[in-house]
Amino acid sequence: MSVFDFSLFAQGGPMMWVLLALGLITLMLFVERALFLHRGQIQSTEFIGGIKNILSKRRIVEALTVCEETPGPVAAVVKAALLHADEDADRMRFHVQEAAVVEIPALERRLGSIAAIAQVAPLVGLLGTILGMATTFLAFEKDYMAASALSAGMWQALLSTAGSLMLAIPAHLAHHFLSGRVRSIIRDVEWSGNEIMKYLLTEYRNPAAPPASAVADPAARNP
């Protein structure tokens, strides 16, 4: 008998339907979060390099346009810094942190639901196991000593336990994977915010002076 046989699934009792519903919810949450985080994660080093290159040409409006067209929290934090490029360091840092505070909760949304399902699934399976054992003992009390009568409760107990573990393990792995992606994006946000602020407060406000060789001595030009 195949483990994917519907009749075998039905023998797991009512808790199998609860586990199936939780599994479908987990799958939908995982796919939605994975796509969202994939869109929000960019090559922050290349992005900051491109913004610096645009700012070196004093094209701050173009840099803002690039930030608006780029998805993800990194671009939002860099945009906040650019909008306050002429303010002092404390004010600029405040607005960058404010943008990060707005963006980071969106990254962590629904991760708690996946973690909750991973924790609740074994309990649902345990409930199904207890119900299955209760069915078995009820058969004993009624003197139903036939193997089919006793095996029904045992099947329910075993399948509920197996089903809960088959859900809890992938759910834990999914939560761990998504949490790692979130931590990676948060590190990019922190690095990008610090890097763009450092550039705006130093090189952008105080562009490097032309090299000495480019400034000819008037006496040398007019001997």
PyMOL commands that place a pseudoatom at each C-alpha (Angstrom):
pseudoatom trace, name=CA, resn=MET, resi=1, chain=A, elem=C, hetatm=0, pos=[0.000, 0.000, 0.000]
pseudoatom trace, name=CA, resn=SER, resi=2, chain=A, elem=C, hetatm=0, pos=[1.403, 3.362, -0.958]
pseudoatom trace, name=CA, resn=VAL, resi=3, chain=A, elem=C, hetatm=0, pos=[1.829, 6.001, 1.707]
pseudoatom trace, name=CA, resn=PHE, resi=4, chain=A, elem=C, hetatm=0, pos=[0.153, 8.436, -0.683]
pseudoatom trace, name=CA, resn=ASP, resi=5, chain=A, elem=C, hetatm=0, pos=[-2.974, 6.316, -0.956]
pseudoatom trace, name=CA, resn=PHE, resi=6, chain=A, elem=C, hetatm=0, pos=[-6.009, 8.401, -0.021]
pseudoatom trace, name=CA, resn=SER, resi=7, chain=A, elem=C, hetatm=0, pos=[-7.569, 5.501, 1.873]
pseudoatom trace, name=CA, resn=LEU, resi=8, chain=A, elem=C, hetatm=0, pos=[-4.463, 5.317, 4.045]
pseudoatom trace, name=CA, resn=PHE, resi=9, chain=A, elem=C, hetatm=0, pos=[-4.671, 9.071, 4.625]
pseudoatom trace, name=CA, resn=ALA, resi=10, chain=A, elem=C, hetatm=0, pos=[-8.309, 8.718, 5.688]
pseudoatom trace, name=CA, resn=GLN, resi=11, chain=A, elem=C, hetatm=0, pos=[-7.362, 6.065, 8.229]
pseudoatom trace, name=CA, resn=GLY, resi=12, chain=A, elem=C, hetatm=0, pos=[-5.352, 8.719, 10.071]
pseudoatom trace, name=CA, resn=GLY, resi=13, chain=A, elem=C, hetatm=0, pos=[-8.539, 10.169, 11.471]
pseudoatom trace, name=CA, resn=PRO, resi=14, chain=A, elem=C, hetatm=0, pos=[-9.865, 13.736, 11.640]
pseudoatom trace, name=CA, resn=MET, resi=15, chain=A, elem=C, hetatm=0, pos=[-6.536, 15.230, 12.732]
pseudoatom trace, name=CA, resn=MET, resi=16, chain=A, elem=C, hetatm=0, pos=[-5.056, 14.360, 9.333]
pseudoatom trace, name=CA, resn=TRP, resi=17, chain=A, elem=C, hetatm=0, pos=[-7.368, 16.923, 7.746]
pseudoatom trace, name=CA, resn=VAL, resi=18, chain=A, elem=C, hetatm=0, pos=[-6.191, 19.527, 10.239]
pseudoatom trace, name=CA, resn=LEU, resi=19, chain=A, elem=C, hetatm=0, pos=[-2.578, 18.673, 9.384]
pseudoatom trace, name=CA, resn=LEU, resi=20, chain=A, elem=C, hetatm=0, pos=[-3.364, 18.873, 5.674]
pseudoatom trace, name=CA, resn=ALA, resi=21, chain=A, elem=C, hetatm=0, pos=[-4.880, 22.336, 6.099]
pseudoatom trace, name=CA, resn=LEU, resi=22, chain=A, elem=C, hetatm=0, pos=[-1.861, 23.484, 8.124]
pseudoatom trace, name=CA, resn=GLY, resi=23, chain=A, elem=C, hetatm=0, pos=[0.450, 22.071, 5.471]
pseudoatom trace, name=CA, resn=LEU, resi=24, chain=A, elem=C, hetatm=0, pos=[-1.283, 23.983, 2.678]
pseudoatom trace, name=CA, resn=ILE, resi=25, chain=A, elem=C, hetatm=0, pos=[-1.140, 27.204, 4.709]
pseudoatom trace, name=CA, resn=THR, resi=26, chain=A, elem=C, hetatm=0, pos=[2.569, 26.671, 5.377]
pseudoatom trace, name=CA, resn=LEU, resi=27, chain=A, elem=C, hetatm=0, pos=[3.255, 26.075, 1.697]
pseudoatom trace, name=CA, resn=MET, resi=28, chain=A, elem=C, hetatm=0, pos=[1.426, 29.246, 0.650]
pseudoatom trace, name=CA, resn=LEU, resi=29, chain=A, elem=C, hetatm=0, pos=[3.188, 31.324, 3.304]
pseudoatom trace, name=CA, resn=PHE, resi=30, chain=A, elem=C, hetatm=0, pos=[6.581, 29.939, 2.339]
pseudoatom trace, name=CA, resn=VAL, resi=31, chain=A, elem=C, hetatm=0, pos=[6.129, 30.591, -1.376]
pseudoatom trace, name=CA, resn=GLU, resi=32, chain=A, elem=C, hetatm=0, pos=[4.843, 34.132, -0.763]
pseudoatom trace, name=CA, resn=ARG, resi=33, chain=A, elem=C, hetatm=0, pos=[7.685, 34.983, 1.634]
pseudoatom trace, name=CA, resn=ALA, resi=34, chain=A, elem=C, hetatm=0, pos=[10.353, 33.420, -0.573]
pseudoatom trace, name=CA, resn=LEU, resi=35, chain=A, elem=C, hetatm=0, pos=[9.218, 35.443, -3.598]
pseudoatom trace, name=CA, resn=PHE, resi=36, chain=A, elem=C, hetatm=0, pos=[8.938, 38.638, -1.535]
pseudoatom trace, name=CA, resn=LEU, resi=37, chain=A, elem=C, hetatm=0, pos=[12.424, 38.262, -0.068]
pseudoatom trace, name=CA, resn=HIS, resi=38, chain=A, elem=C, hetatm=0, pos=[13.856, 37.342, -3.465]
pseudoatom trace, name=CA, resn=ARG, resi=39, chain=A, elem=C, hetatm=0, pos=[12.526, 40.577, -4.933]
pseudoatom trace, name=CA, resn=GLY, resi=40, chain=A, elem=C, hetatm=0, pos=[13.771, 42.585, -1.963]
pseudoatom trace, name=CA, resn=GLN, resi=41, chain=A, elem=C, hetatm=0, pos=[17.347, 41.274, -1.966]
pseudoatom trace, name=CA, resn=ILE, resi=42, chain=A, elem=C, hetatm=0, pos=[19.692, 43.037, -4.362]
pseudoatom trace, name=CA, resn=GLN, resi=43, chain=A, elem=C, hetatm=0, pos=[23.426, 43.207, -4.866]
pseudoatom trace, name=CA, resn=SER, resi=44, chain=A, elem=C, hetatm=0, pos=[23.965, 45.964, -2.324]
pseudoatom trace, name=CA, resn=THR, resi=45, chain=A, elem=C, hetatm=0, pos=[27.656, 46.441, -3.148]
pseudoatom trace, name=CA, resn=GLU, resi=46, chain=A, elem=C, hetatm=0, pos=[26.959, 47.019, -6.822]
pseudoatom trace, name=CA, resn=PHE, resi=47, chain=A, elem=C, hetatm=0, pos=[23.939, 49.193, -6.041]
pseudoatom trace, name=CA, resn=ILE, resi=48, chain=A, elem=C, hetatm=0, pos=[25.873, 51.473, -3.675]
pseudoatom trace, name=CA, resn=GLY, resi=49, chain=A, elem=C, hetatm=0, pos=[28.721, 51.634, -6.181]
pseudoatom trace, name=CA, resn=GLY, resi=50, chain=A, elem=C, hetatm=0, pos=[26.315, 52.785, -8.884]
pseudoatom trace, name=CA, resn=ILE, resi=51, chain=A, elem=C, hetatm=0, pos=[24.761, 55.402, -6.608]
pseudoatom trace, name=CA, resn=LYS, resi=52, chain=A, elem=C, hetatm=0, pos=[28.207, 56.739, -5.704]
pseudoatom trace, name=CA, resn=ASN, resi=53, chain=A, elem=C, hetatm=0, pos=[29.128, 56.937, -9.369]
pseudoatom trace, name=CA, resn=ILE, resi=54, chain=A, elem=C, hetatm=0, pos=[25.983, 58.970, -10.099]
pseudoatom trace, name=CA, resn=LEU, resi=55, chain=A, elem=C, hetatm=0, pos=[26.564, 61.247, -7.111]
pseudoatom trace, name=CA, resn=SER, resi=56, chain=A, elem=C, hetatm=0, pos=[30.164, 61.858, -8.176]
pseudoatom trace, name=CA, resn=LYS, resi=57, chain=A, elem=C, hetatm=0, pos=[28.657, 63.590, -11.223]
pseudoatom trace, name=CA, resn=ARG, resi=58, chain=A, elem=C, hetatm=0, pos=[26.424, 65.649, -8.887]
pseudoatom trace, name=CA, resn=ARG, resi=59, chain=A, elem=C, hetatm=0, pos=[23.251, 64.042, -10.248]
pseudoatom trace, name=CA, resn=ILE, resi=60, chain=A, elem=C, hetatm=0, pos=[21.330, 63.496, -7.031]
pseudoatom trace, name=CA, resn=VAL, resi=61, chain=A, elem=C, hetatm=0, pos=[17.939, 63.556, -8.793]
pseudoatom trace, name=CA, resn=GLU, resi=62, chain=A, elem=C, hetatm=0, pos=[19.052, 60.689, -11.018]
pseudoatom trace, name=CA, resn=ALA, resi=63, chain=A, elem=C, hetatm=0, pos=[20.241, 58.795, -7.941]
pseudoatom trace, name=CA, resn=LEU, resi=64, chain=A, elem=C, hetatm=0, pos=[16.829, 59.281, -6.317]
pseudoatom trace, name=CA, resn=THR, resi=65, chain=A, elem=C, hetatm=0, pos=[15.140, 57.985, -9.462]
pseudoatom trace, name=CA, resn=VAL, resi=66, chain=A, elem=C, hetatm=0, pos=[17.297, 54.856, -9.395]
pseudoatom trace, name=CA, resn=CYS, resi=67, chain=A, elem=C, hetatm=0, pos=[16.332, 54.279, -5.758]
pseudoatom trace, name=CA, resn=GLU, resi=68, chain=A, elem=C, hetatm=0, pos=[12.622, 54.658, -6.540]
pseudoatom trace, name=CA, resn=GLU, resi=69, chain=A, elem=C, hetatm=0, pos=[12.861, 52.160, -9.397]
pseudoatom trace, name=CA, resn=THR, resi=70, chain=A, elem=C, hetatm=0, pos=[14.791, 49.603, -7.325]
pseudoatom trace, name=CA, resn=PRO, resi=71, chain=A, elem=C, hetatm=0, pos=[12.696, 47.369, -5.053]
pseudoatom trace, name=CA, resn=GLY, resi=72, chain=A, elem=C, hetatm=0, pos=[13.684, 46.388, -1.559]
pseudoatom trace, name=CA, resn=PRO, resi=73, chain=A, elem=C, hetatm=0, pos=[14.641, 47.975, 1.767]
pseudoatom trace, name=CA, resn=VAL, resi=74, chain=A, elem=C, hetatm=0, pos=[18.217, 48.776, 0.714]
pseudoatom trace, name=CA, resn=ALA, resi=75, chain=A, elem=C, hetatm=0, pos=[17.017, 51.215, -1.925]
pseudoatom trace, name=CA, resn=ALA, resi=76, chain=A, elem=C, hetatm=0, pos=[14.491, 52.723, 0.520]
pseudoatom trace, name=CA, resn=VAL, resi=77, chain=A, elem=C, hetatm=0, pos=[17.189, 53.380, 3.124]
pseudoatom trace, name=CA, resn=VAL, resi=78, chain=A, elem=C, hetatm=0, pos=[19.550, 54.897, 0.553]
pseudoatom trace, name=CA, resn=LYS, resi=79, chain=A, elem=C, hetatm=0, pos=[16.731, 57.090, -0.741]
pseudoatom trace, name=CA, resn=ALA, resi=80, chain=A, elem=C, hetatm=0, pos=[16.085, 58.376, 2.795]
pseudoatom trace, name=CA, resn=ALA, resi=81, chain=A, elem=C, hetatm=0, pos=[19.739, 59.353, 3.078]
pseudoatom trace, name=CA, resn=LEU, resi=82, chain=A, elem=C, hetatm=0, pos=[19.719, 61.107, -0.303]
pseudoatom trace, name=CA, resn=LEU, resi=83, chain=A, elem=C, hetatm=0, pos=[16.586, 63.094, 0.551]
pseudoatom trace, name=CA, resn=HIS, resi=84, chain=A, elem=C, hetatm=0, pos=[18.424, 64.537, 3.557]
pseudoatom trace, name=CA, resn=ALA, resi=85, chain=A, elem=C, hetatm=0, pos=[21.873, 64.776, 2.013]
pseudoatom trace, name=CA, resn=ASP, resi=86, chain=A, elem=C, hetatm=0, pos=[22.253, 68.447, 3.020]
pseudoatom trace, name=CA, resn=GLU, resi=87, chain=A, elem=C, hetatm=0, pos=[21.392, 67.929, 6.700]
pseudoatom trace, name=CA, resn=ASP, resi=88, chain=A, elem=C, hetatm=0, pos=[23.786, 67.227, 9.542]
pseudoatom trace, name=CA, resn=ALA, resi=89, chain=A, elem=C, hetatm=0, pos=[24.912, 63.715, 10.465]
pseudoatom trace, name=CA, resn=ASP, resi=90, chain=A, elem=C, hetatm=0, pos=[22.456, 63.237, 13.334]
pseudoatom trace, name=CA, resn=ARG, resi=91, chain=A, elem=C, hetatm=0, pos=[19.411, 64.257, 11.300]
pseudoatom trace, name=CA, resn=MET, resi=92, chain=A, elem=C, hetatm=0, pos=[20.487, 62.123, 8.359]
pseudoatom trace, name=CA, resn=ARG, resi=93, chain=A, elem=C, hetatm=0, pos=[21.054, 59.115, 10.637]
pseudoatom trace, name=CA, resn=PHE, resi=94, chain=A, elem=C, hetatm=0, pos=[17.626, 59.623, 12.196]
pseudoatom trace, name=CA, resn=HIS, resi=95, chain=A, elem=C, hetatm=0, pos=[15.863, 59.510, 8.830]
pseudoatom trace, name=CA, resn=VAL, resi=96, chain=A, elem=C, hetatm=0, pos=[17.889, 56.486, 7.675]
pseudoatom trace, name=CA, resn=GLN, resi=97, chain=A, elem=C, hetatm=0, pos=[17.000, 54.591, 10.856]
pseudoatom trace, name=CA, resn=GLU, resi=98, chain=A, elem=C, hetatm=0, pos=[13.365, 55.627, 10.490]
pseudoatom trace, name=CA, resn=ALA, resi=99, chain=A, elem=C, hetatm=0, pos=[13.281, 54.187, 6.961]
pseudoatom trace, name=CA, resn=ALA, resi=100, chain=A, elem=C, hetatm=0, pos=[14.863, 50.961, 8.225]
pseudoatom trace, name=CA, resn=VAL, resi=101, chain=A, elem=C, hetatm=0, pos=[12.301, 50.676, 11.028]
pseudoatom trace, name=CA, resn=VAL, resi=102, chain=A, elem=C, hetatm=0, pos=[9.530, 50.889, 8.432]
pseudoatom trace, name=CA, resn=GLU, resi=103, chain=A, elem=C, hetatm=0, pos=[11.082, 48.332, 6.074]
pseudoatom trace, name=CA, resn=ILE, resi=104, chain=A, elem=C, hetatm=0, pos=[12.353, 45.618, 8.440]
pseudoatom trace, name=CA, resn=PRO, resi=105, chain=A, elem=C, hetatm=0, pos=[8.942, 44.560, 9.886]
pseudoatom trace, name=CA, resn=ALA, resi=106, chain=A, elem=C, hetatm=0, pos=[7.739, 43.915, 6.328]
pseudoatom trace, name=CA, resn=LEU, resi=107, chain=A, elem=C, hetatm=0, pos=[10.601, 41.439, 5.910]
pseudoatom trace, name=CA, resn=GLU, resi=108, chain=A, elem=C, hetatm=0, pos=[9.665, 39.526, 9.067]
pseudoatom trace, name=CA, resn=ARG, resi=109, chain=A, elem=C, hetatm=0, pos=[5.932, 39.424, 8.341]
pseudoatom trace, name=CA, resn=ARG, resi=110, chain=A, elem=C, hetatm=0, pos=[4.324, 35.951, 8.458]
pseudoatom trace, name=CA, resn=LEU, resi=111, chain=A, elem=C, hetatm=0, pos=[7.510, 34.227, 9.655]
pseudoatom trace, name=CA, resn=GLY, resi=112, chain=A, elem=C, hetatm=0, pos=[5.893, 33.899, 13.075]
pseudoatom trace, name=CA, resn=SER, resi=113, chain=A, elem=C, hetatm=0, pos=[2.965, 32.046, 11.517]
pseudoatom trace, name=CA, resn=ILE, resi=114, chain=A, elem=C, hetatm=0, pos=[5.283, 29.472, 9.960]
pseudoatom trace, name=CA, resn=ALA, resi=115, chain=A, elem=C, hetatm=0, pos=[7.091, 29.034, 13.281]
pseudoatom trace, name=CA, resn=ALA, resi=116, chain=A, elem=C, hetatm=0, pos=[3.769, 28.620, 15.086]
pseudoatom trace, name=CA, resn=ILE, resi=117, chain=A, elem=C, hetatm=0, pos=[2.625, 25.904, 12.667]
pseudoatom trace, name=CA, resn=ALA, resi=118, chain=A, elem=C, hetatm=0, pos=[5.932, 24.083, 13.102]
pseudoatom trace, name=CA, resn=GLN, resi=119, chain=A, elem=C, hetatm=0, pos=[5.402, 24.094, 16.869]
pseudoatom trace, name=CA, resn=VAL, resi=120, chain=A, elem=C, hetatm=0, pos=[1.699, 23.234, 16.814]
pseudoatom trace, name=CA, resn=ALA, resi=121, chain=A, elem=C, hetatm=0, pos=[1.892, 20.380, 14.273]
pseudoatom trace, name=CA, resn=PRO, resi=122, chain=A, elem=C, hetatm=0, pos=[3.395, 17.833, 16.712]
pseudoatom trace, name=CA, resn=LEU, resi=123, chain=A, elem=C, hetatm=0, pos=[0.694, 18.717, 19.232]
pseudoatom trace, name=CA, resn=VAL, resi=124, chain=A, elem=C, hetatm=0, pos=[-1.998, 18.105, 16.624]
pseudoatom trace, name=CA, resn=GLY, resi=125, chain=A, elem=C, hetatm=0, pos=[-0.355, 14.785, 15.838]
pseudoatom trace, name=CA, resn=LEU, resi=126, chain=A, elem=C, hetatm=0, pos=[-0.237, 13.931, 19.530]
pseudoatom trace, name=CA, resn=LEU, resi=127, chain=A, elem=C, hetatm=0, pos=[-3.944, 14.647, 19.800]
pseudoatom trace, name=CA, resn=GLY, resi=128, chain=A, elem=C, hetatm=0, pos=[-4.588, 12.341, 16.847]
pseudoatom trace, name=CA, resn=THR, resi=129, chain=A, elem=C, hetatm=0, pos=[-2.438, 9.666, 18.499]
pseudoatom trace, name=CA, resn=ILE, resi=130, chain=A, elem=C, hetatm=0, pos=[-4.427, 9.905, 21.725]
pseudoatom trace, name=CA, resn=LEU, resi=131, chain=A, elem=C, hetatm=0, pos=[-7.696, 9.690, 19.820]
pseudoatom trace, name=CA, resn=GLY, resi=132, chain=A, elem=C, hetatm=0, pos=[-6.419, 6.624, 17.987]
pseudoatom trace, name=CA, resn=MET, resi=133, chain=A, elem=C, hetatm=0, pos=[-5.390, 4.932, 21.222]
pseudoatom trace, name=CA, resn=ALA, resi=134, chain=A, elem=C, hetatm=0, pos=[-8.775, 5.795, 22.714]
pseudoatom trace, name=CA, resn=THR, resi=135, chain=A, elem=C, hetatm=0, pos=[-10.417, 4.107, 19.723]
pseudoatom trace, name=CA, resn=THR, resi=136, chain=A, elem=C, hetatm=0, pos=[-8.289, 1.006, 20.311]
pseudoatom trace, name=CA, resn=PHE, resi=137, chain=A, elem=C, hetatm=0, pos=[-9.161, 0.778, 24.010]
pseudoatom trace, name=CA, resn=LEU, resi=138, chain=A, elem=C, hetatm=0, pos=[-12.817, 1.310, 23.169]
pseudoatom trace, name=CA, resn=ALA, resi=139, chain=A, elem=C, hetatm=0, pos=[-12.611, -1.709, 20.865]
pseudoatom trace, name=CA, resn=PHE, resi=140, chain=A, elem=C, hetatm=0, pos=[-11.144, -3.739, 23.724]
pseudoatom trace, name=CA, resn=GLU, resi=141, chain=A, elem=C, hetatm=0, pos=[-13.952, -2.710, 26.052]
pseudoatom trace, name=CA, resn=LYS, resi=142, chain=A, elem=C, hetatm=0, pos=[-16.566, -3.811, 23.521]
pseudoatom trace, name=CA, resn=ASP, resi=143, chain=A, elem=C, hetatm=0, pos=[-14.785, -7.143, 23.065]
pseudoatom trace, name=CA, resn=TYR, resi=144, chain=A, elem=C, hetatm=0, pos=[-14.086, -6.411, 19.398]
pseudoatom trace, name=CA, resn=MET, resi=145, chain=A, elem=C, hetatm=0, pos=[-11.066, -8.640, 19.252]
pseudoatom trace, name=CA, resn=ALA, resi=146, chain=A, elem=C, hetatm=0, pos=[-10.988, -8.793, 15.484]
pseudoatom trace, name=CA, resn=ALA, resi=147, chain=A, elem=C, hetatm=0, pos=[-7.731, -7.545, 14.021]
pseudoatom trace, name=CA, resn=SER, resi=148, chain=A, elem=C, hetatm=0, pos=[-9.545, -5.028, 11.807]
pseudoatom trace, name=CA, resn=ALA, resi=149, chain=A, elem=C, hetatm=0, pos=[-11.302, -3.457, 14.791]
pseudoatom trace, name=CA, resn=LEU, resi=150, chain=A, elem=C, hetatm=0, pos=[-8.091, -3.093, 16.786]
pseudoatom trace, name=CA, resn=SER, resi=151, chain=A, elem=C, hetatm=0, pos=[-5.927, -1.988, 13.867]
pseudoatom trace, name=CA, resn=ALA, resi=152, chain=A, elem=C, hetatm=0, pos=[-8.192, 0.985, 13.043]
pseudoatom trace, name=CA, resn=GLY, resi=153, chain=A, elem=C, hetatm=0, pos=[-7.191, 2.806, 16.223]
pseudoatom trace, name=CA, resn=MET, resi=154, chain=A, elem=C, hetatm=0, pos=[-3.540, 1.852, 15.859]
pseudoatom trace, name=CA, resn=TRP, resi=155, chain=A, elem=C, hetatm=0, pos=[-3.473, 3.104, 12.278]
pseudoatom trace, name=CA, resn=GLN, resi=156, chain=A, elem=C, hetatm=0, pos=[-5.010, 6.387, 13.395]
pseudoatom trace, name=CA, resn=ALA, resi=157, chain=A, elem=C, hetatm=0, pos=[-2.422, 6.812, 16.141]
pseudoatom trace, name=CA, resn=LEU, resi=158, chain=A, elem=C, hetatm=0, pos=[0.568, 5.978, 13.926]
pseudoatom trace, name=CA, resn=LEU, resi=159, chain=A, elem=C, hetatm=0, pos=[-0.549, 7.997, 10.899]
pseudoatom trace, name=CA, resn=SER, resi=160, chain=A, elem=C, hetatm=0, pos=[-1.330, 11.072, 12.998]
pseudoatom trace, name=CA, resn=THR, resi=161, chain=A, elem=C, hetatm=0, pos=[2.128, 10.965, 14.518]
pseudoatom trace, name=CA, resn=ALA, resi=162, chain=A, elem=C, hetatm=0, pos=[3.806, 10.437, 11.154]
pseudoatom trace, name=CA, resn=GLY, resi=163, chain=A, elem=C, hetatm=0, pos=[1.751, 13.181, 9.510]
pseudoatom trace, name=CA, resn=SER, resi=164, chain=A, elem=C, hetatm=0, pos=[2.587, 15.710, 12.203]
pseudoatom trace, name=CA, resn=LEU, resi=165, chain=A, elem=C, hetatm=0, pos=[6.319, 15.022, 11.894]
pseudoatom trace, name=CA, resn=MET, resi=166, chain=A, elem=C, hetatm=0, pos=[6.132, 15.209, 8.104]
pseudoatom trace, name=CA, resn=LEU, resi=167, chain=A, elem=C, hetatm=0, pos=[4.683, 18.702, 8.507]
pseudoatom trace, name=CA, resn=ALA, resi=168, chain=A, elem=C, hetatm=0, pos=[6.724, 19.973, 11.455]
pseudoatom trace, name=CA, resn=ILE, resi=169, chain=A, elem=C, hetatm=0, pos=[10.150, 19.128, 10.019]
pseudoatom trace, name=CA, resn=PRO, resi=170, chain=A, elem=C, hetatm=0, pos=[9.733, 20.997, 6.685]
pseudoatom trace, name=CA, resn=ALA, resi=171, chain=A, elem=C, hetatm=0, pos=[8.033, 23.887, 8.499]
pseudoatom trace, name=CA, resn=HIS, resi=172, chain=A, elem=C, hetatm=0, pos=[11.015, 24.258, 10.844]
pseudoatom trace, name=CA, resn=LEU, resi=173, chain=A, elem=C, hetatm=0, pos=[13.392, 24.148, 7.879]
pseudoatom trace, name=CA, resn=ALA, resi=174, chain=A, elem=C, hetatm=0, pos=[11.311, 26.702, 5.981]
pseudoatom trace, name=CA, resn=HIS, resi=175, chain=A, elem=C, hetatm=0, pos=[11.323, 29.066, 8.951]
pseudoatom trace, name=CA, resn=HIS, resi=176, chain=A, elem=C, hetatm=0, pos=[15.081, 28.667, 9.368]
pseudoatom trace, name=CA, resn=PHE, resi=177, chain=A, elem=C, hetatm=0, pos=[15.669, 29.326, 5.656]
pseudoatom trace, name=CA, resn=LEU, resi=178, chain=A, elem=C, hetatm=0, pos=[13.477, 32.432, 5.548]
pseudoatom trace, name=CA, resn=SER, resi=179, chain=A, elem=C, hetatm=0, pos=[14.943, 33.788, 8.789]
pseudoatom trace, name=CA, resn=GLY, resi=180, chain=A, elem=C, hetatm=0, pos=[18.403, 33.466, 7.269]
pseudoatom trace, name=CA, resn=ARG, resi=181, chain=A, elem=C, hetatm=0, pos=[17.305, 35.441, 4.214]
pseudoatom trace, name=CA, resn=VAL, resi=182, chain=A, elem=C, hetatm=0, pos=[15.841, 38.142, 6.441]
pseudoatom trace, name=CA, resn=ARG, resi=183, chain=A, elem=C, hetatm=0, pos=[19.055, 38.408, 8.474]
pseudoatom trace, name=CA, resn=SER, resi=184, chain=A, elem=C, hetatm=0, pos=[21.056, 38.699, 5.263]
pseudoatom trace, name=CA, resn=ILE, resi=185, chain=A, elem=C, hetatm=0, pos=[18.873, 41.541, 3.973]
pseudoatom trace, name=CA, resn=ILE, resi=186, chain=A, elem=C, hetatm=0, pos=[19.028, 43.344, 7.328]
pseudoatom trace, name=CA, resn=ARG, resi=187, chain=A, elem=C, hetatm=0, pos=[22.839, 43.182, 7.218]
pseudoatom trace, name=CA, resn=ASP, resi=188, chain=A, elem=C, hetatm=0, pos=[22.730, 44.670, 3.706]
pseudoatom trace, name=CA, resn=VAL, resi=189, chain=A, elem=C, hetatm=0, pos=[20.419, 47.438, 4.929]
pseudoatom trace, name=CA, resn=GLU, resi=190, chain=A, elem=C, hetatm=0, pos=[22.720, 48.324, 7.829]
pseudoatom trace, name=CA, resn=TRP, resi=191, chain=A, elem=C, hetatm=0, pos=[25.831, 48.286, 5.651]
pseudoatom trace, name=CA, resn=SER, resi=192, chain=A, elem=C, hetatm=0, pos=[24.211, 50.293, 2.849]
pseudoatom trace, name=CA, resn=GLY, resi=193, chain=A, elem=C, hetatm=0, pos=[22.881, 52.928, 5.248]
pseudoatom trace, name=CA, resn=ASN, resi=194, chain=A, elem=C, hetatm=0, pos=[26.260, 53.421, 6.891]
pseudoatom trace, name=CA, resn=GLU, resi=195, chain=A, elem=C, hetatm=0, pos=[28.097, 53.418, 3.573]
pseudoatom trace, name=CA, resn=ILE, resi=196, chain=A, elem=C, hetatm=0, pos=[25.888, 56.010, 1.874]
pseudoatom trace, name=CA, resn=MET, resi=197, chain=A, elem=C, hetatm=0, pos=[25.898, 58.277, 4.927]
pseudoatom trace, name=CA, resn=LYS, resi=198, chain=A, elem=C, hetatm=0, pos=[29.678, 58.134, 5.122]
pseudoatom trace, name=CA, resn=TYR, resi=199, chain=A, elem=C, hetatm=0, pos=[29.919, 59.032, 1.439]
pseudoatom trace, name=CA, resn=LEU, resi=200, chain=A, elem=C, hetatm=0, pos=[27.428, 61.891, 1.663]
pseudoatom trace, name=CA, resn=LEU, resi=201, chain=A, elem=C, hetatm=0, pos=[29.121, 63.392, 4.713]
pseudoatom trace, name=CA, resn=THR, resi=202, chain=A, elem=C, hetatm=0, pos=[32.631, 63.206, 3.275]
pseudoatom trace, name=CA, resn=GLU, resi=203, chain=A, elem=C, hetatm=0, pos=[33.278, 62.823, -0.440]
pseudoatom trace, name=CA, resn=TYR, resi=204, chain=A, elem=C, hetatm=0, pos=[29.956, 64.251, -1.659]
pseudoatom trace, name=CA, resn=ARG, resi=205, chain=A, elem=C, hetatm=0, pos=[30.154, 67.407, 0.433]
pseudoatom trace, name=CA, resn=ASN, resi=206, chain=A, elem=C, hetatm=0, pos=[33.893, 67.816, 0.039]
pseudoatom trace, name=CA, resn=PRO, resi=207, chain=A, elem=C, hetatm=0, pos=[34.828, 66.686, -3.461]
pseudoatom trace, name=CA, resn=ALA, resi=208, chain=A, elem=C, hetatm=0, pos=[38.503, 65.969, -3.942]
pseudoatom trace, name=CA, resn=ALA, resi=209, chain=A, elem=C, hetatm=0, pos=[40.553, 68.893, -5.163]
pseudoatom trace, name=CA, resn=PRO, resi=210, chain=A, elem=C, hetatm=0, pos=[42.121, 68.552, -8.618]
pseudoatom trace, name=CA, resn=PRO, resi=211, chain=A, elem=C, hetatm=0, pos=[45.648, 67.112, -8.592]
pseudoatom trace, name=CA, resn=ALA, resi=212, chain=A, elem=C, hetatm=0, pos=[48.532, 69.552, -8.327]
pseudoatom trace, name=CA, resn=SER, resi=213, chain=A, elem=C, hetatm=0, pos=[49.778, 68.652, -11.803]
pseudoatom trace, name=CA, resn=ALA, resi=214, chain=A, elem=C, hetatm=0, pos=[46.482, 69.842, -13.286]
pseudoatom trace, name=CA, resn=VAL, resi=215, chain=A, elem=C, hetatm=0, pos=[46.896, 73.309, -11.769]
pseudoatom trace, name=CA, resn=ALA, resi=216, chain=A, elem=C, hetatm=0, pos=[49.618, 74.993, -13.791]
pseudoatom trace, name=CA, resn=ASP, resi=217, chain=A, elem=C, hetatm=0, pos=[51.787, 77.627, -12.219]
pseudoatom trace, name=CA, resn=PRO, resi=218, chain=A, elem=C, hetatm=0, pos=[50.909, 81.045, -13.771]
pseudoatom trace, name=CA, resn=ALA, resi=219, chain=A, elem=C, hetatm=0, pos=[54.598, 81.859, -13.948]
pseudoatom trace, name=CA, resn=ALA, resi=220, chain=A, elem=C, hetatm=0, pos=[55.248, 78.666, -15.833]
pseudoatom trace, name=CA, resn=ARG, resi=221, chain=A, elem=C, hetatm=0, pos=[52.527, 79.522, -18.388]
pseudoatom trace, name=CA, resn=ASN, resi=222, chain=A, elem=C, hetatm=0, pos=[53.922, 83.061, -18.825]
pseudoatom trace, name=CA, resn=PRO, resi=223, chain=A, elem=C, hetatm=0, pos=[57.711, 82.866, -18.786]
for i in range(1, 223): cmd.bond("trace and resi %d" % i, "trace and resi %d" % (i + 1))
show_as sticks, trace
zoom trace
